[in-house]
Amino acid sequence: MQEFVARPEHGIAWISGASSGIGRALALKLAEEGYKVAVTARDHEKLAELQAEASDLSGSIIVLDGDVTNAEDMEHVLASIEYEHGALALAVFNAGVYLPVHAEELRLSDFEQSFAVNLQGVVNCLIPAVRHMKAKGQGQIAVVSSVSGYGGLPTGAAYGATKAALINMAESLKFDLDKMGIRIQLINPGFVDTPATKKNEFPMPSLVSVEAAARQISAGLKSQSFEITFPKRFTYMMKLVNLLPYGLYFWLVNRSTGWRQRPLQKQARPAMPHPAE
């Protein structure tokens, strides 16, 4: 039995974290395919610019401001979709923040912000979306995680922890959501050229553009695959690397990133902003 695959005629697509990066590119891609796309972020001006850019496409952009870290905001977003725009057919929970972590200067705020946006932010969107789709008897949800959730990488103690949690959460929920007619998918990109990855302090092999990422995700949403991952040569290699014994794993990551040769941080880092998209 094939699982539900959303199409524009089924209803609205909702993307969180749509003001920049993958979320923005995917919103344009889905609007190009004919979807009415509800976009959520904290930056209204960027969402308005996105809406204007999509004005000539076959679909459209619906701006619904909101902060994913605020559960009440996300309830209001879903209520607006349901009562003003129509049934929610597809939801892509994409909002995320990457705050590099260095063990010689651990900061509570890096972990708190990462968990609040990347993990709790998904939960805040997921609960009203599942409730809505359960009532309709069908729906499709995609959670954006990352290959950094496969195993620990330098500076990824907070970000990678949230992405690993999202992988486990999506896998666990699939058992029950399948029985409810709600299809859940997991999106695990490799390195994508976004404002977040520009903070990486090591080489990023197989870096792809946000437009290429949007095309891969769009194709994956139409497939029967649970995991949407790209570029496959790199992400499958990362899967294999994480099957190695720890001694080999740490040696290989140190060698490929040159991390062991990097000096420890000597000065306090400036406070990082809190980009929730």
C-alpha positions in Angstrom: 0.0 0.0 0.0 1.4 3.4 -1.1 1.6 6.2 1.5 -0.1 9.5 1.0 1.8 11.9 -1.3 0.6 15.5 -1.1 -0.3 17.5 -4.3 -1.3 21.1 -4.7 -5.0 20.1 -5.1 -4.9 18.5 -1.6 -4.4 21.8 0.2 -1.9 24.1 1.7 1.9 23.5 2.2 3.4 25.0 5.4 7.1 25.7 5.7 8.7 27.0 8.9 12.0 28.9 8.8 11.2 30.2 5.3 12.8 33.6 5.4 16.2 32.3 4.2 18.2 29.3 3.1 16.6 26.0 2.3 13.2 27.0 3.6 13.0 30.1 1.3 14.2 28.1 -1.8 11.8 25.3 -1.1 8.9 27.7 -0.7 9.6 29.1 -4.2 10.0 25.7 -5.6 6.6 24.5 -4.2 4.9 27.7 -5.3 6.3 27.1 -8.8 4.7 23.7 -8.7 1.3 25.2 -7.9 1.1 25.1 -4.2 -0.3 27.7 -1.9 2.6 27.9 0.5 2.1 29.2 4.1 5.5 30.5 5.2 6.5 31.1 8.8 9.4 33.0 10.3 10.1 35.9 12.7 11.3 38.3 10.0 8.2 39.7 8.3 10.1 41.9 5.8 11.9 38.9 4.4 8.7 36.9 4.2 7.0 39.8 2.4 9.9 39.9 -0.1 9.5 36.2 -0.7 5.8 36.6 -1.3 6.5 39.3 -3.9 9.1 37.2 -5.6 6.5 34.4 -6.0 3.9 36.7 -7.5 4.4 35.4 -11.1 4.4 31.7 -10.2 1.5 29.3 -10.6 1.1 29.0 -6.9 1.3 31.7 -4.2 2.9 32.5 -0.8 0.9 33.2 2.3 2.8 35.1 5.0 2.1 33.9 8.5 4.5 35.5 11.0 5.5 33.4 14.0 8.4 32.2 16.2 8.7 28.4 16.3 10.0 28.6 19.9 6.5 29.9 20.9 4.0 27.1 21.0 1.1 29.5 21.1 2.4 31.2 17.9 2.4 27.9 16.1 -1.1 27.1 17.2 -2.2 30.5 15.8 -0.4 29.8 12.5 -2.2 26.4 12.1 -5.5 28.0 13.0 -5.0 30.6 10.4 -4.2 28.0 7.8 -7.2 25.9 8.7 -9.9 28.6 9.1 -8.7 31.1 6.5 -6.9 29.2 3.8 -7.9 25.5 3.7 -6.7 22.1 4.7 -3.1 21.5 5.6 -1.7 18.9 3.2 2.0 19.2 3.6 4.2 20.5 6.4 8.0 21.0 6.2 9.5 21.8 9.6 12.7 23.5 8.6 13.5 26.3 11.1 16.9 25.9 12.6 19.9 27.6 14.1 23.6 26.6 14.1 25.6 27.9 17.0 29.2 26.5 16.9 30.3 25.0 20.3 33.9 24.9 21.5 34.5 22.8 24.6 37.1 25.3 25.9 34.4 27.9 26.2 31.0 26.2 26.8 28.1 28.6 27.0 24.7 27.6 28.2 23.0 30.0 25.8 24.3 28.0 22.8 22.6 24.9 24.0 19.4 26.6 25.2 18.9 28.4 21.9 19.7 25.3 19.8 17.4 23.1 21.7 14.6 25.7 21.7 14.7 26.3 17.9 15.8 23.1 16.4 14.1 20.6 18.6 11.3 22.2 20.6 10.5 24.4 17.6 9.7 21.3 15.6 7.6 19.9 18.4 5.7 23.2 18.7 4.8 22.9 15.0 4.3 19.1 14.9 1.6 18.9 17.6 -1.0 21.2 15.9 -0.2 19.8 12.5 -0.7 16.2 13.5 -4.0 17.1 15.3 -5.2 18.8 12.1 -4.1 16.0 9.8 -5.6 13.4 12.1 -9.0 15.0 11.8 -8.7 15.0 8.0 -7.4 11.5 7.9 -4.4 12.3 5.8 -1.3 14.5 5.5 2.4 14.6 4.9 5.1 15.9 7.3 8.8 16.3 6.6 11.3 17.1 9.4 14.5 18.8 8.3 17.4 17.2 10.3 21.0 16.8 9.0 23.8 14.3 8.4 25.4 15.9 11.4 22.8 14.0 13.4 24.5 10.7 12.3 27.5 11.3 14.6 29.5 13.9 16.4 31.5 16.5 14.4 33.7 19.4 15.5 31.7 22.4 16.8 28.5 20.5 16.5 27.8 19.5 20.2 24.6 21.5 20.3 23.5 21.5 16.7 24.3 17.8 16.1 22.5 16.8 19.4 19.3 18.4 18.2 19.5 16.8 14.8 20.2 13.4 16.2 17.1 13.9 18.4 15.0 14.8 15.3 16.1 11.7 13.5 15.1 9.5 16.5 11.8 11.4 16.9 10.8 11.0 13.3 11.7 7.3 13.3 9.7 6.7 16.4 6.6 8.7 15.3 6.4 6.9 12.0 5.0 3.7 13.6 1.9 5.5 14.8 1.5 8.1 12.1 1.5 5.3 9.5 -1.7 4.0 11.1 -3.3 7.4 11.1 -2.8 8.0 7.4 -0.1 10.7 8.1 3.1 10.2 6.2 6.3 11.4 7.9 9.6 11.9 6.2 13.1 12.8 7.4 15.3 15.2 5.4 19.0 14.8 6.0 21.0 17.1 3.8 24.7 17.2 3.6 26.4 20.6 3.4 24.1 23.3 1.9 25.4 26.8 1.1 23.3 28.7 3.7 24.1 31.5 6.2 24.4 28.7 8.9 27.1 26.7 7.1 29.2 29.8 6.5 30.0 29.5 10.2 31.7 26.1 9.7 35.4 26.2 10.6 36.4 23.2 8.5 36.2 22.1 4.8 32.7 21.2 3.6 32.9 18.6 0.8 30.1 18.3 -1.8 28.6 21.7 -0.9 25.3 22.2 -2.7 23.3 25.4 -3.4 19.9 26.1 -1.7 18.3 25.8 -5.2 19.7 22.4 -5.7 18.7 21.4 -2.2 15.1 22.6 -2.9 15.0 20.5 -6.1 16.2 17.4 -4.2 13.7 17.9 -1.4 10.8 18.5 -3.8 11.6 15.3 -5.7 11.9 13.4 -2.4 8.5 14.6 -1.1 7.0 13.0 -4.2 8.8 9.7 -3.6 7.9 6.8 -1.3 11.2 7.2 0.6 11.3 7.8 4.4 14.6 9.6 4.2 15.4 12.3 1.8 19.2 12.7 1.8 21.6 14.4 -0.6 24.1 14.5 -2.2 24.0 10.7 -1.8 27.6 9.9 -2.4 28.6 12.1 0.5 25.7 11.3 2.9 26.0 7.6 2.3 29.7 7.9 3.1 28.8 9.6 6.3 26.5 6.8 7.2 29.3 4.3 6.7 31.8 6.4 8.6 29.5 6.3 11.6 29.6 2.5 11.6 33.3 2.5 12.2 34.8 1.7 15.7 35.2 4.9 17.6 39.0 4.8 17.4 38.8 4.8 13.6 36.0 7.3 13.5 37.7 10.0 15.6 41.0 9.5 13.7 39.2 9.8 10.3 37.2 12.9 11.3 40.3 14.6 12.8 42.3 13.8 9.6 39.6 14.9 7.2 38.8 18.2 9.0 42.4 19.0 10.2 40.8 19.6 13.6 43.6 18.2 15.8 46.0 20.7 14.4 43.8 23.7 15.2 44.6 25.7 18.3 42.2 26.1 21.1 40.2 29.3 21.3 42.2 31.9 23.2 39.7 34.8 23.3 36.1 35.0 24.2 33.8 34.7 21.2 31.3 37.4 20.5 27.7 36.6 21.3 26.0 34.9 18.4 22.6 36.1 17.1 19.5 33.9 17.3 18.5 33.3 13.7 15.5 30.9 13.9 15.4 30.3 10.2 
